[in-house]
Amino acid sequence: MIIAGFPCIGKTTMAKNFDNVMDLSSTKFHYIIDDESINEQTKGNESNLVVNPLWPQNYIDKLLKIRDSYYIVFILARDYILEELNRLKIDYIIAVPEDGLMEEYILRARARGNNADFIRGFELRYDKWRNMMISQPVKKIYLKKGEFIETTLKRLNYWEEK
C-alpha cells in the first residue's frame, strides 16, 4: 500500500518501528546530499542545497522499484508526484489530518525539531497543501485530533501489528 502522507503524521516513526514499512523520504532524491546530512533541521533550509537534475523522476522510479517489497510505503505528497501516480494509474491513499488541526501540526513540527523556516512555510501552506491532497481522485484517510498514522491505520483496520 502506498500512502501519500501529510507532514508530521508519524510516517518516519512508524517506518522505524516496523520492517515492512518504508518512509521514502524525498530529500536524498530531490537534492544532491549525503544520507548522513538528512535530518529534520535540514528540512526548510533547502536554499543551500543543489537540486538533483533527475528529480522527480528518480523518486518515482525508486517508488516503483520498492513498492512491492513493503506492506506500506509512505511517500511525499506533492501535487506533481501525485499527478504522476495518477497518470501511471498507481493506486495510493491520501492521509491527512481532519479539518481544524493546524495548530496541533505546527506544534508537532516544532516538537520534532523542524527549523523556523520550515515551520513558517508549513503554516503558510497548510490549508493549500491539505486541500490539494483532498482534491486527489483517490481514497482518503483522516487523522483525528491527537492521532498519528499508526493509530489511524489500526482504527480503520488497515494495519494489524504482527
Summary of the structure (lengths in Angstrom):
residues: 162
radius of gyration: 15.2
end to end distance: 16.5
largest distance: 42.1
contacts: 442
relative contact order: 0.22
helix: 46%
strand: 14%
